[in-house]
Amino acid sequence: MKILGIDEAGRGPFIGPMYIAGFLLDESFLNKLTELGVKDSKLLSKNRRESIYLSLIKIGKYKLIDVQPKEIELMSKIGINLNKLEMIKMSEIVNELKPDVVYIDCPSTNTKKFVEEFKILLKNKNLKIIAEHKADYKYPIVGAASILAKVNRDNFIKNLHKEIGYFGSGYLTDEDTINFLKNNFSKIKDHPQIRKTWETYNTLLKEKEQKSLNSFFFK
């Protein structure tokens, strides 16, 4: 029996893409995940994640999808929110890897409705679906997917730092990100890695515009 785990990294940051990963493993090899020390990626150090990642890609099949801010913005404009977009991308992973069972770290608060809508997008309508909150913490197969997503997003962010400067994780709970935006927003406001549909974008834009007006009238 083929078991698939799906999870994401970078769902809510202001800067950078979201990565969605699917990790497929034969049921008989699931014990390997425990041996490797697979956990929710957030519970592992950077070095440990990267070490486990290298082992995972040798023992299982996987698919990674990076969802760029431009696509998130476009989908939002046509009424497809982040939960629905994740669902669509997850269905692409399932349809390509063809598991017998899939475990999903569910993005929606209504897991029952999520599963019902998710099945509509699948080629295999009889697929067994387990969609739960904190599935990455509970099921090692989802933890494996979370590691794949996290490591790949981290690598992307590392390269982005080289391009526009160090901004931390890109999350608005990160002090490094906040300080970077305060000092550099005017320079990077049109960069493709900025999520312009986030309310923070309009707030920062208005603040910068107001400061420009004040410096013009009261200089």
Backbone bond lengths (Angstrom), bond angles and torsions (degrees), N, CA, C in turn:
res aa  C-N    CA-C-N  psi(-1)  N-CA   C-N-CA  omega(-1)  CA-C   N-CA-C  phi
1 M - - - 1.459 - - 1.527 110.08 -
2 K 1.313 116.80 133.47 1.460 121.95 -179.28 1.526 110.50 -95.82
3 I 1.336 114.72 125.40 1.459 121.17 -176.82 1.534 109.03 -110.60
4 L 1.327 116.03 132.12 1.460 121.41 -179.61 1.522 110.32 -119.04
5 G 1.325 115.49 135.10 1.457 120.95 172.57 1.515 109.21 -114.91
6 I 1.325 117.28 141.33 1.471 121.56 -179.82 1.530 109.79 -131.48
7 D 1.328 114.85 134.16 1.466 120.14 176.32 1.525 108.70 -154.00
8 E 1.332 115.27 171.07 1.461 120.18 -178.77 1.516 111.81 -129.26
9 A 1.317 114.57 165.49 1.463 122.08 171.52 1.523 107.37 -140.92
10 G 1.308 116.28 135.53 1.462 119.47 179.47 1.505 114.52 87.62
11 R 1.312 116.83 34.03 1.469 119.84 179.41 1.532 111.48 -69.09
12 G 1.330 116.89 -42.63 1.454 118.49 -168.98 1.512 119.53 -114.12
13 P 1.335 120.75 7.74 1.467 118.60 -177.85 1.517 113.28 -71.61
14 F 1.318 115.93 162.92 1.463 122.75 177.45 1.530 110.99 -84.73
15 I 1.339 115.48 -25.76 1.462 121.32 -179.14 1.526 109.16 -123.75
16 G 1.321 116.32 130.65 1.458 120.67 172.78 1.514 114.12 103.77
17 P 1.333 115.76 165.34 1.455 122.15 -176.99 1.522 113.34 -83.28
18 M 1.317 114.85 170.94 1.460 121.79 170.08 1.525 107.39 -104.78
19 Y 1.318 115.74 136.07 1.459 120.86 175.48 1.522 109.04 -109.20
20 I 1.324 116.34 133.64 1.461 121.84 175.09 1.523 106.81 -118.69
21 A 1.330 116.33 129.40 1.466 120.67 -176.04 1.518 110.71 -124.70
22 G 1.316 113.79 143.06 1.456 121.17 171.64 1.515 108.71 -120.58
23 F 1.327 116.90 131.66 1.461 121.24 179.33 1.523 108.58 -122.57
24 L 1.328 116.11 123.24 1.470 122.60 -175.00 1.519 110.30 -112.12
25 L 1.327 116.04 133.00 1.453 120.76 -178.82 1.520 109.26 -145.99
26 D 1.319 115.74 143.39 1.459 119.53 174.69 1.527 109.07 -67.44
27 E 1.303 115.68 141.13 1.472 121.20 -175.79 1.528 111.94 -53.54
28 S 1.322 117.11 -34.35 1.465 121.27 -177.28 1.528 112.74 -68.25
29 F 1.342 117.11 -14.36 1.461 121.06 -179.03 1.533 113.06 -104.79
30 L 1.333 116.80 5.44 1.460 119.41 -176.88 1.527 112.71 -60.33
31 N 1.339 116.41 -30.93 1.468 119.37 179.65 1.532 112.05 -63.34
32 K 1.338 116.47 -22.13 1.461 120.88 177.99 1.527 111.17 -62.08
33 L 1.321 116.21 -33.18 1.460 120.38 -179.06 1.524 111.14 -64.44
34 T 1.322 115.81 -40.39 1.462 120.34 177.25 1.523 110.36 -66.50
35 E 1.332 115.96 -41.11 1.464 120.70 178.82 1.529 111.65 -61.43
36 L 1.321 116.12 -36.20 1.464 120.61 -179.69 1.531 112.52 -76.82
37 G 1.323 115.77 -15.51 1.467 119.39 -178.60 1.513 112.85 84.92
38 V 1.334 116.60 28.90 1.460 121.02 -178.83 1.524 110.75 -65.53
39 K 1.318 114.89 129.42 1.466 122.71 175.85 1.518 108.14 -142.44
40 D 1.314 115.69 175.53 1.458 120.79 168.86 1.522 107.22 -51.02
41 S 1.325 117.24 130.24 1.471 121.55 -174.49 1.522 113.02 -56.12
42 K 1.329 117.05 -28.04 1.469 120.90 -178.62 1.533 112.14 -69.31
43 L 1.332 116.54 -17.28 1.457 121.15 -178.65 1.524 112.11 -93.81
44 L 1.312 116.95 1.16 1.459 121.88 -176.95 1.524 111.11 -114.26
45 S 1.307 116.01 148.38 1.462 120.25 174.90 1.527 109.29 -71.02
46 K 1.304 116.35 162.30 1.459 121.59 179.27 1.525 111.19 -56.53
47 N 1.324 117.15 -47.62 1.467 120.67 -178.93 1.519 111.85 -64.40
48 R 1.330 116.34 -38.84 1.477 120.18 179.99 1.527 110.49 -67.91
49 R 1.323 116.62 -41.51 1.468 120.03 177.32 1.520 111.11 -58.28
50 E 1.323 115.47 -46.88 1.459 120.23 -176.57 1.518 111.49 -66.18
51 S 1.327 116.86 -36.47 1.459 121.15 178.07 1.532 110.99 -65.94
52 I 1.334 115.75 -46.33 1.466 120.30 179.29 1.531 110.39 -65.25
53 Y 1.317 116.01 -38.92 1.472 121.47 178.90 1.528 111.09 -54.29
54 L 1.323 116.52 -46.58 1.464 121.24 -178.55 1.528 111.47 -62.74
55 S 1.328 116.35 -32.72 1.464 120.13 177.22 1.524 111.58 -75.59
56 L 1.329 116.24 -38.90 1.465 120.47 -177.61 1.533 112.31 -61.40
57 I 1.321 116.22 -44.21 1.469 118.77 -175.46 1.520 112.31 -70.28
58 K 1.346 116.78 -8.84 1.459 120.65 176.98 1.528 112.57 -90.99
59 I 1.347 115.97 -23.32 1.472 118.42 -173.08 1.524 113.81 -107.10
60 G 1.333 118.20 -13.79 1.464 119.57 -177.55 1.512 112.75 -138.47
61 K 1.311 115.29 172.17 1.459 121.20 173.59 1.520 108.59 -93.38
62 Y 1.306 116.95 153.97 1.449 118.94 -178.76 1.528 110.73 -154.87
63 K 1.308 114.13 160.03 1.461 121.10 174.36 1.516 107.96 -139.83
64 L 1.326 114.81 134.79 1.459 121.85 178.41 1.523 109.95 -118.15
65 I 1.308 116.11 136.93 1.466 121.29 175.26 1.525 107.58 -126.84
66 D 1.326 116.65 124.43 1.460 118.78 174.08 1.523 108.65 -101.31
67 V 1.305 114.96 126.16 1.461 122.01 -178.99 1.526 107.17 -103.25
68 Q 1.314 115.40 108.54 1.453 120.71 -175.37 1.539 111.11 -78.27
69 P 1.344 116.96 153.13 1.468 120.65 179.44 1.525 113.35 -52.40
70 K 1.327 116.52 -35.10 1.463 120.13 -179.63 1.527 110.88 -61.26
71 E 1.334 116.89 -40.16 1.466 120.42 179.12 1.524 110.46 -70.79
72 I 1.325 117.11 -40.11 1.465 120.48 177.31 1.524 109.95 -59.60
73 E 1.334 115.48 -42.08 1.465 121.47 179.62 1.527 111.57 -65.06
74 L 1.326 116.20 -44.39 1.461 121.18 -179.75 1.526 111.09 -63.47
75 M 1.331 116.53 -45.58 1.459 120.84 -179.12 1.531 110.83 -63.26
76 S 1.320 115.84 -38.68 1.468 120.34 179.01 1.522 110.73 -61.32
77 K 1.328 116.18 -38.96 1.468 121.02 -178.73 1.522 112.59 -65.67
78 I 1.334 116.96 -27.78 1.469 119.90 -179.33 1.529 111.83 -101.64
79 G 1.352 115.65 13.13 1.462 120.03 172.80 1.516 116.10 89.85
80 I 1.334 117.48 13.18 1.464 120.52 177.76 1.530 108.05 -102.04
81 N 1.328 115.52 108.39 1.463 119.34 -177.31 1.524 110.65 -79.51
82 L 1.320 115.86 178.79 1.458 120.91 -174.14 1.529 112.28 -64.06
83 N 1.336 117.36 -37.31 1.465 120.08 177.88 1.526 111.51 -61.50
84 K 1.312 115.69 -45.36 1.463 120.59 -179.96 1.521 110.78 -66.94
85 L 1.311 116.58 -40.14 1.463 120.49 179.28 1.526 110.09 -63.39
86 E 1.322 116.94 -43.33 1.463 120.14 176.26 1.521 110.70 -59.17
87 M 1.304 116.05 -43.47 1.462 120.78 179.90 1.530 111.31 -58.46
88 I 1.323 116.25 -44.46 1.466 121.15 -179.95 1.523 110.49 -61.60
89 K 1.326 116.63 -45.89 1.463 121.07 -179.13 1.527 111.34 -66.76
90 M 1.314 116.25 -37.85 1.462 120.35 178.02 1.533 111.10 -64.41
91 S 1.329 115.53 -37.75 1.469 119.10 179.21 1.525 110.97 -65.75
92 E 1.337 116.92 -33.93 1.458 120.78 176.87 1.526 110.55 -63.08
93 I 1.323 115.95 -39.88 1.461 121.06 178.65 1.524 110.52 -65.00
94 V 1.322 116.22 -46.42 1.468 120.76 179.96 1.526 110.66 -61.65
95 N 1.320 116.71 -46.64 1.465 120.19 -176.89 1.522 112.56 -64.68
96 E 1.325 116.87 -28.46 1.468 119.77 179.03 1.526 112.13 -82.66
97 L 1.346 117.39 -42.52 1.465 119.96 -174.64 1.532 113.59 -86.24
98 K 1.325 117.51 -18.08 1.468 123.10 172.90 1.536 114.19 53.56
99 P 1.317 117.85 61.27 1.473 120.83 178.54 1.529 111.65 -79.67
100 D 1.335 114.71 169.68 1.472 120.54 171.91 1.530 109.98 -92.77
101 V 1.330 115.08 -28.85 1.463 121.92 178.52 1.526 107.62 -140.38
102 V 1.324 116.47 141.77 1.467 119.54 175.85 1.526 109.94 -128.01
103 Y 1.323 114.86 134.17 1.462 122.55 175.18 1.522 107.76 -109.66
104 I 1.322 116.31 127.96 1.463 121.27 -174.32 1.523 110.62 -126.04
105 D 1.342 115.24 134.40 1.455 119.42 168.18 1.529 105.86 -79.47
106 C 1.315 115.60 100.39 1.466 121.41 -167.81 1.531 112.63 -69.24
107 P 1.328 117.62 127.41 1.467 121.13 179.42 1.521 113.84 -79.98
108 S 1.329 116.24 -15.58 1.461 120.60 -175.36 1.525 111.23 -99.18
109 T 1.332 116.08 148.96 1.468 120.03 175.97 1.527 111.11 -73.68
110 N 1.332 116.59 -23.51 1.470 121.61 178.96 1.524 108.43 -101.42
111 T 1.320 116.20 88.58 1.471 120.30 -175.18 1.530 112.45 -65.98
112 K 1.321 116.83 -34.90 1.466 120.38 -179.70 1.528 111.04 -63.52
113 K 1.318 116.43 -46.89 1.461 121.09 178.93 1.521 110.68 -65.57
114 F 1.336 116.68 -38.19 1.458 120.97 178.64 1.527 110.27 -58.64
115 V 1.321 116.79 -47.43 1.472 121.24 -178.65 1.526 110.75 -62.90
116 E 1.325 116.67 -41.89 1.466 120.76 179.86 1.528 111.31 -60.94
117 E 1.324 116.38 -45.24 1.462 120.51 -179.27 1.528 111.40 -73.28
118 F 1.316 116.16 -33.42 1.463 121.54 -179.77 1.527 110.56 -63.94
119 K 1.329 116.75 -41.45 1.466 121.13 -178.23 1.520 112.06 -60.10
120 I 1.315 116.48 -31.69 1.470 120.80 -179.24 1.528 110.47 -61.65
121 L 1.333 116.97 -31.66 1.461 122.23 -176.54 1.526 113.40 -85.09
122 L 1.332 116.85 -7.64 1.460 120.26 -174.01 1.520 113.10 -94.00
123 K 1.310 114.50 146.08 1.471 120.20 174.96 1.527 110.03 -73.51
124 N 1.324 115.82 -38.96 1.456 121.40 178.50 1.523 109.43 -93.19
125 K 1.311 116.10 98.19 1.465 120.77 -176.06 1.526 112.33 -73.02
126 N 1.346 117.19 -13.81 1.463 120.79 -178.18 1.523 112.55 -98.12
127 L 1.306 116.58 7.59 1.456 120.64 -178.65 1.527 110.43 -61.72
128 K 1.323 115.50 136.43 1.460 120.34 175.49 1.521 108.43 -79.78
129 I 1.335 116.61 125.44 1.468 122.02 -175.92 1.520 109.64 -121.18
130 I 1.319 115.84 124.17 1.461 121.47 172.52 1.517 107.01 -114.58
131 A 1.326 116.82 107.13 1.465 122.40 -179.02 1.522 108.54 -116.30
132 E 1.318 115.87 115.20 1.462 120.56 -176.73 1.521 110.80 -139.19
133 H 1.330 115.60 157.31 1.450 120.48 171.99 1.524 108.63 -76.91
134 K 1.320 116.38 143.37 1.467 122.97 -178.56 1.524 112.23 59.98
135 A 1.319 115.92 30.27 1.467 119.97 177.78 1.526 110.95 -64.28
136 D 1.340 116.64 -26.68 1.465 120.02 178.58 1.526 111.31 -67.31
137 Y 1.314 116.34 -25.29 1.455 122.15 177.95 1.531 111.00 -84.83
138 K 1.315 116.19 -32.59 1.463 121.81 -172.97 1.523 113.45 -88.61
139 Y 1.337 117.13 -37.40 1.468 120.68 -174.58 1.529 110.83 -116.95
140 P 1.342 117.87 121.21 1.470 120.50 179.84 1.522 114.11 -56.87
141 I 1.324 118.57 -31.19 1.465 120.56 -179.63 1.529 110.53 -66.01
142 V 1.323 116.72 -33.20 1.473 120.55 176.27 1.526 109.76 -78.65
143 G 1.331 115.65 -35.21 1.448 119.63 174.33 1.523 111.23 -58.85
144 A 1.332 116.53 -38.94 1.466 121.09 177.42 1.520 110.73 -61.54
145 A 1.327 115.99 -43.37 1.468 120.40 178.54 1.520 110.71 -64.21
146 S 1.330 116.48 -37.70 1.461 119.96 -179.86 1.521 110.85 -65.44
147 I 1.331 116.66 -35.37 1.468 121.11 177.97 1.525 110.27 -66.33
148 L 1.324 117.21 -44.45 1.470 120.99 178.85 1.526 110.74 -60.15
149 A 1.329 116.07 -45.21 1.466 120.26 -178.67 1.519 110.94 -65.71
150 K 1.327 116.12 -44.88 1.471 121.33 -176.52 1.526 111.88 -65.65
151 V 1.321 118.04 -46.29 1.465 121.44 -178.24 1.524 110.78 -62.81
152 N 1.323 116.55 -42.30 1.466 119.44 -179.12 1.522 111.22 -69.27
153 R 1.312 117.87 -38.92 1.467 118.93 177.15 1.530 110.75 -66.88
154 D 1.324 116.29 -41.39 1.464 119.59 178.99 1.528 111.17 -59.46
155 N 1.322 116.51 -40.40 1.472 120.42 178.55 1.527 111.00 -64.49
156 F 1.317 116.14 -39.02 1.464 120.41 177.68 1.529 110.12 -63.75
157 I 1.330 116.04 -45.76 1.461 121.11 -178.83 1.527 110.94 -63.89
158 K 1.316 116.45 -38.30 1.470 120.76 178.33 1.529 110.53 -59.12
159 N 1.327 116.71 -43.06 1.467 120.67 178.34 1.525 111.75 -69.56
160 L 1.339 116.07 -33.59 1.456 120.30 178.78 1.535 110.50 -68.16
161 H 1.316 116.72 -34.33 1.470 120.56 175.08 1.527 110.68 -57.11
162 K 1.319 115.40 -40.85 1.467 120.10 -179.07 1.528 110.70 -65.17
163 E 1.323 116.03 -29.42 1.468 120.62 -176.59 1.532 112.61 -82.45
164 I 1.334 116.96 -47.18 1.471 118.55 -172.28 1.523 114.05 -115.92
165 G 1.325 116.46 -3.85 1.457 119.85 -178.41 1.521 111.52 108.95
166 Y 1.317 115.96 160.73 1.464 120.67 -176.90 1.530 110.82 -72.27
167 F 1.334 116.11 123.81 1.468 120.91 -179.60 1.523 112.00 -129.31
168 G 1.343 116.68 14.98 1.458 118.73 -179.57 1.512 111.60 74.67
169 S 1.315 116.12 -141.08 1.467 121.55 -174.90 1.529 113.46 -84.14
170 G 1.335 116.27 -20.42 1.462 119.77 -175.97 1.512 113.12 96.06
171 Y 1.339 116.14 -7.19 1.466 120.59 178.30 1.524 110.08 -86.13
172 L 1.310 116.04 145.70 1.460 120.52 -178.08 1.527 113.27 -75.98
173 T 1.318 117.09 -2.72 1.461 121.52 172.60 1.532 110.56 -89.85
174 D 1.316 116.29 -5.25 1.456 123.30 -178.28 1.530 109.47 -93.33
175 E 1.317 116.84 120.62 1.454 121.31 -177.83 1.527 111.81 -60.70
176 D 1.336 116.97 -35.32 1.468 120.73 178.24 1.528 110.77 -63.64
177 T 1.328 116.13 -38.52 1.463 120.76 178.65 1.524 110.50 -66.57
178 I 1.325 116.68 -44.96 1.460 121.78 179.69 1.527 110.79 -59.62
179 N 1.329 116.34 -47.40 1.471 120.44 -179.07 1.522 111.46 -64.37
180 F 1.321 115.88 -38.43 1.464 119.93 178.65 1.522 110.66 -62.88
181 L 1.315 116.81 -44.06 1.463 120.87 -179.23 1.528 111.53 -66.13
182 K 1.321 117.07 -38.92 1.461 120.50 179.15 1.527 111.43 -60.53
183 N 1.336 115.08 -36.83 1.465 119.97 -174.00 1.531 114.26 -95.22
184 N 1.340 116.42 -16.95 1.465 118.39 -171.45 1.528 115.52 -131.37
185 F 1.329 116.90 6.23 1.462 118.53 -173.02 1.530 112.87 -57.56
186 S 1.291 117.81 -42.00 1.468 120.90 -178.34 1.522 111.60 -60.51
187 K 1.322 115.91 -33.80 1.469 120.51 -177.98 1.523 112.41 -76.83
188 I 1.327 116.22 -34.56 1.478 118.66 -171.61 1.539 113.74 -111.48
189 K 1.330 117.91 6.35 1.473 120.53 -174.64 1.526 113.54 -61.23
190 D 1.340 117.33 -24.00 1.459 119.74 179.61 1.527 112.50 -101.69
191 H 1.312 116.98 6.37 1.470 120.28 -178.45 1.529 110.02 -67.34
192 P 1.328 118.88 141.25 1.467 121.46 -177.40 1.526 115.05 -64.93
193 Q 1.344 117.41 -13.58 1.462 119.05 179.61 1.527 113.23 -92.03
194 I 1.317 116.84 3.03 1.465 120.95 175.89 1.529 109.34 -90.53
195 R 1.325 116.51 132.21 1.470 120.17 179.48 1.527 109.23 -86.07
196 K 1.296 114.29 96.80 1.469 120.33 -173.01 1.519 113.22 -75.20
197 T 1.321 117.05 -13.63 1.468 119.18 177.85 1.525 111.72 -82.80
198 W 1.334 117.82 -11.13 1.460 120.72 176.99 1.526 108.54 -69.81
199 E 1.311 117.72 139.36 1.460 122.31 -178.44 1.535 111.34 -59.12
200 T 1.321 115.36 -30.75 1.468 120.50 178.95 1.522 110.97 -57.07
201 Y 1.322 117.08 -34.91 1.467 120.65 -178.32 1.527 110.25 -60.78
202 N 1.315 116.52 -48.65 1.470 120.45 -179.80 1.524 111.61 -65.55
203 T 1.334 115.98 -35.80 1.469 120.02 178.25 1.521 110.84 -63.79
204 L 1.334 116.22 -47.91 1.465 120.57 179.50 1.519 111.48 -64.97
205 L 1.328 115.78 -37.67 1.466 120.56 179.94 1.528 110.19 -63.24
206 K 1.323 116.75 -43.90 1.469 121.22 179.58 1.524 111.15 -65.18
207 E 1.337 115.63 -39.21 1.469 119.69 179.45 1.520 110.78 -63.41
208 K 1.332 116.81 -43.15 1.462 120.92 -179.36 1.530 110.97 -67.28
209 E 1.346 115.72 -39.13 1.465 120.20 178.71 1.535 110.36 -64.56
210 Q 1.339 116.25 -40.32 1.461 120.46 -179.64 1.526 110.99 -66.37
211 K 1.333 116.15 -39.72 1.462 120.42 178.72 1.526 110.71 -64.67
212 S 1.336 115.66 -37.75 1.463 119.96 178.95 1.519 110.57 -65.37
213 L 1.336 116.75 -40.78 1.467 121.32 178.91 1.527 110.28 -65.88
214 N 1.330 115.99 -42.37 1.468 119.58 179.85 1.510 111.74 -63.23
215 S 1.333 116.53 -40.76 1.466 119.65 -179.61 1.520 110.58 -68.91
216 F 1.338 117.29 -26.83 1.468 121.49 179.41 1.526 111.19 -76.16
217 F 1.346 115.17 -44.43 1.470 118.84 -175.24 1.523 113.37 -84.47
218 F 1.344 116.03 -26.81 1.465 117.67 -173.18 1.522 113.42 -118.43
219 K 1.313 116.29 22.26 1.465 118.11 179.32 1.533 109.97 -76.20
